[in-house]
Amino acid sequence: MKYSYFPGCTLKNKAQELDRYGRDAAAALGIELEELPQWQCCGGVYPLSHDEIAIKLSSVRALAAARDDGTALVTLCSACHNVIKQVNHDMQTDDYVITRVNNYLAEDGIAYNGETRVLHYLELLRDEIGFDEIKQKVAMPLKGQKIGAYYGCLLLRPSGVMAMDDPEHPTIMEDLIAALGAQPVVYAQRNECCGGYLTLEDESIPKKRAAAILENARAQGAETIITACPLCYYNLKKHADGTGVEVKYFTELLARALGVKEGE
């Protein structure tokens, strides 16, 4: 199975492990992730101003490239996925945005109307491959490990557009954890904001939020929490010392369980 792949900026520098393990695990599962030959930063945050058109153009170019290749577009970074999925929704439903974006891109010979299917890597695992199939391919089960999923804000919200899972009671990462042979730990703070976007404004806020998340996960028995968001990973890992909880990208544990993690 072949999919177009949008890695995004962060996975090329600070979050290279999220990308590398994701690619290795995909190959082990028979998935071909073909990186788009040309892509630009998605902007990192979906613009809330309705007339912010220019900032959406890079996402539309990526979406159009995947369409022209005849493939769905897969993302790994939670922020990239949130932006691209919402922009795609705009290009399916919002005539104001559709008209202005296509006017901008006409000089490049691009006309786009939301034809591309956008998948997060987790949806690829659940909906395209299936957790039962993944379970059959596990070479090194994560037996005895108690792992909590950390969703954060961007994978699940706005729920009507993202449509990945129940925003209040998600299960997609817990089901993956179980398929890998570990014990999923459910805790109340798993889909609450870590405050990472407020780091530059007031560092005390993400520090408090990270502490609440880590303490809650540990209180429910988690030894590790996994995430798909580079910013959440940075914020949680920065404040994890002394909590007894490790913070990892979900792709690292997937690669380990499939037997393709380097050095193992």
PEMO-V906180 format. One record per pair of residues at least 12 apart in sequence whose C-alpha atoms are under 8 Angstrom apart, sorted by sequence separation. I is the first residue (numbers start at 0). J is the second residue. If there is no record, write none. Layout:
{{I;J} {I;J}}
//
This chain:
{{6;18} {42;54} {173;185} {193;205} {194;206} {41;54} {42;55} {41;55} {97;111} {194;208} {232;246} {97;112} {193;208} {194;209} {232;247} {41;57} {192;208} {193;209} {232;248} {40;57} {41;58} {39;57} {38;57} {39;58} {193;212} {224;244} {226;246} {228;248} {62;83} {90;111} {91;112} {222;243} {223;244} {224;245} {225;246} {226;247} {227;248} {38;60} {90;112} {91;113} {213;235} {222;244} {223;245} {224;246} {225;247} {226;248} {227;249} {38;61} {90;113} {91;114} {167;190} {188;211} {189;212} {221;244} {222;245} {223;246} {224;247} {225;248} {226;249} {227;250} {37;61} {58;82} {59;83} {89;113} {148;172} {166;190} {188;212} {223;247} {225;249} {58;83} {62;87} {88;113} {148;173} {209;234} {210;235} {217;242} {35;61} {87;113} {147;173} {209;235} {213;239} {217;243} {59;86} {188;215} {189;216} {217;244} {2;30} {4;32} {6;34} {58;86} {59;87} {87;115} {187;215} {188;216} {206;234} {210;238} {214;242} {216;244} {0;29} {1;30} {2;31} {3;32} {4;33} {5;34} {35;64} {186;215} {205;234} {209;238} {210;239} {213;242} {0;30} {1;31} {2;32} {3;33} {4;34} {5;35} {35;65} {87;117} {146;176} {186;216} {0;31} {1;32} {2;33} {3;34} {4;35} {7;38} {8;39} {55;86} {185;216} {213;244} {1;33} {3;35} {7;39} {8;40} {184;216} {206;238} {5;38} {7;40} {84;117} {186;219} {7;41} {44;78} {83;117} {185;219} {196;230} {43;78} {44;79} {146;181} {148;183} {184;219} {195;230} {43;79} {45;81} {145;181} {146;182} {147;183} {148;184} {184;220} {195;231} {44;81} {45;82} {144;181} {145;182} {146;183} {147;184} {148;185} {184;221} {41;79} {44;82} {80;118} {141;179} {142;180} {143;181} {144;182} {145;183} {146;184} {147;185} {151;189} {152;190} {193;231} {43;82} {80;119} {140;179} {141;180} {142;181} {143;182} {145;184} {147;186} {149;188} {150;189} {151;190} {152;191} {195;234} {42;82} {45;85} {140;180} {141;181} {142;182} {149;189} {150;190} {151;191} {152;192} {32;73} {41;82} {45;86} {122;163} {140;181} {148;189} {149;190} {150;191} {151;192} {193;234} {41;83} {137;179} {147;189} {151;193} {193;235} {72;115} {74;117} {52;96} {56;100} {71;115} {72;116} {73;117} {74;118} {75;119} {130;174} {134;178} {55;100} {70;115} {71;116} {72;117} {73;118} {74;119} {75;120} {130;175} {133;178} {134;179} {50;96} {63;109} {70;116} {71;117} {72;118} {73;119} {74;120} {125;171} {133;179} {134;180} {49;96} {52;99} {53;100} {63;110} {71;118} {73;120} {131;178} {52;100} {56;104} {63;111} {66;114} {130;178} {60;109} {66;115} {65;115} {73;123} {121;171} {125;175} {62;113} {121;172} {59;111} {63;115} {62;115} {21;75} {5;61} {18;75} {17;75} {3;65} {3;68} {10;76} {3;70} {5;72} {2;70} {3;71} {4;72} {5;73} {6;74} {1;70} {2;71} {3;72} {4;73} {5;74} {6;75} {7;76} {147;216} {2;72} {3;73} {4;74} {5;75} {6;76} {2;73} {7;79} {81;153} {88;160} {81;154} {80;154} {147;221} {179;253} {78;153} {85;160} {145;220} {146;221} {147;222} {149;224} {77;153} {78;154} {84;160} {85;161} {145;221} {146;222} {147;223} {148;224} {149;225} {150;226} {77;154} {84;161} {145;222} {146;223} {147;224} {148;225} {149;226} {150;227} {151;228} {179;256} {144;222} {145;223} {146;224} {147;225} {148;226} {146;225} {81;161} {151;231} {28;133} {28;136} {141;256} {139;255} {140;256} {139;256} {138;256} {139;257} {137;256} {138;257} {139;258} {137;257} {138;258} {136;257} {137;258} {77;227} {78;228} {76;227} {77;228} {75;227} {76;228} {77;229} {76;229} {17;227} {14;229} {13;229} {9;229} {24;250} {21;250} {24;253} {20;250} {21;251} {24;254} {27;257} {17;248} {20;251} {23;254} {16;248} {17;249} {18;250} {27;259} {17;250} {20;253} {21;254} {24;257} {17;251} {20;254} {16;251} {24;259} {23;259} {23;260} {20;260}}
//
